[in-house]
Amino acid sequence: MASTKLEQSALSLLTAFENAGKSVSRVIIEGRKIEIVLSTEHDADDFDRIDMRHGKT
């Protein structure tokens, strides 16, 4: 029964982070510890995914 309460706590934390606009990549539950890893995809440069080559290279 305790694991269900812990999982509910993890889900509520996940919902809170996503409602705050944060992108969560992983949720890790070890014993009584909940670890939430935020995605760093938005921290990257906006031009990383654009091919910036011009002409022949």
C-alpha positions, 0 to 999 in steps of 0.5 A: 500500500505504501508504494501506491502512495509514493507513486501517487506523490510522484505523479502529482509532482510530475503534474505540478512540474508539467503545469509549471511549463517544465519538461520532465524526461524521467521520474526515478523512484528509489525506496522513499526517494523521488527524483525528477530529471528535467529535460534540457532540450529547450536549453539548447540553441534554437539553431542547432536543428537548422542546416546552416550550409550555403552553397557547396561545401 
